[in-house]
Amino acid sequence: MLEEQTVVQGERRGLWLLSLLIGLLFGGCAGGPAPGGDAQDAQQGTGSQYEAFLSGDKPKVAATSTILADMTRTVAGDGYSIYSILKPGADPHVYEPSPGDSRVLSRADLVLYNGFNLEPQLVKLIGATQNPAPKVPVAEVGGIKPYKLEKTAGIVAADPHAWGSAANGVRYVSAIEKSLVETFPKDKERFEANAANYRKDLEALDGWIREQIATIPEANRKLVSSHDAFQYYGRAYGLPVTGSILGVSTEEEPSARKIAQLVETIRKEQVRAVFIETSTAPELLQSLARDAGVKIGGTLYSDSVGAQGTAGDTYIKMLTANTRTIVEALGGTYTAFVPPSASK
């Protein structure tokens, strides 16, 4: 009888949370405005960055995500115009392309996207353009073997969030370097030098993250977040993902039973903290935390780097900021990361 009451109570909590989720999903939870712009700029591809990209004389590279754009800027250096279609905080899983995005993709000399079905609507748009420029799925070209995760109805899909591991970040950089060299061979030496320095920083970051996570008491090494975006991070650095409200894609709707089970798991496993993400609305996880009686440990960058001037406004700073938030919330000891390039 007690078990039946527990299940019923859990299902009631789950139904309440699910109704909140549906409202959030249809109310729109993807993405904020571009730095220095407004919401219309972010969604419609207007603003100074957009106009500069279309009208400028520099070679043009269009990247679907802020993560790819940041990596590409670092490898390409000055003299190239790099444009990110998605803006900081935007959700690639549910993003709806604008006419402005089509113009960007049609004018680019090189198009970079993540692959593994991260940005499905943008991939459709890329395929529909008549632009003969190379179109590169960076994670796939980088040779990353994706984790396979079960989605709803037993469907198995590739987990696209491969950048969560800095070691995979090295593979991204190498794929971007290769694409730049093939497209703009005149700057081959510059790309190779920049990429080599970048890889050294990422290799150092990879070891540093592992050291930081190791300071967390073993019993506290449990990660719960808004959506299932941290498998690569968790598996690389010894931080098991205990659960998430949403699946690999934020467009998935969890069942009432799944939400109730996650609440019970958090209590049973004595999860120390749960984490909001910058690319998803916070209300659902806040409600889940209240229901489970667990604190919110902070906000993690998941599908995007942060807006300019924030703690996670580059790929390296994104992983560094996430690690600090996790370590401090779960009872570890944080020490600052100093990339090798900073000493030069």
QUIJOBEL-V551864 format. One line per field, one symbol per residue. phi: phi as a letter, one per 20 degrees, with the letter a starting at -180 (. if undefined). psi: psi as a letter, one per 20 degrees, with the letter a starting at -180 (. if undefined). burial: 1 if it has 16 or more other ideal C-beta (glycine too) atoms within 10 Angstrom, else 0. Layout:
phi->???
psi->???
burial->???
//
This chain:
phi->.gffffffffffffffffffggfffeencemdffgmdcffgfedmdofffffffefefgdcddfcfffffgfgfffmfncedceffdgnfeffcfdfdgffffgffefebddcfnlmfcgfffffgfefefeggcdegffffmfeffdceefmmfdcffeefffdfffggfgffffgfffffecffdgffgffffffffffffffgfffgffffffggfeebdcbfcfdcffffffdmcgefrbfeefdfefdffgffffffgffgffelffbccfcfecfegffffffffemceeepddedebfefgnefcecffffffffffgffffenedecfecfgffee
psi->gghghggggghggghghhhggghggiiojpqarqpjaahhghhikarhgghhghiriqqpppqhqhghggggggghaqiqopppgqrpiqohhjpoqrhhhhgghhiqippprgakkgmghhhggghiqjpjqqopnghghijpoqqpqpaqkjppqpoilhihphhhhghgghhgggggghhmihkghggggghghghgghhggghggghghiipphiimpppagrmjkgggghhjknpohrqgrbhpiiqpqrhhggghhghggggilphqrprqhjqqihghggggghikqqpiapqpfjqrrqpirikjrgghghgggggggghhjjaopqqpoqhhhi.
burial->00000000011011001101100010001111111010001110111011001100001111111111111111110001111111111111111011011101111111111111111001101100101010111111110101101000000011111111111111111111111110110010011001101110110111011101100100001111111111111101101011111111110001010111111101000011111111111101101110110101111111111110010111111111111111111101000010100000
//
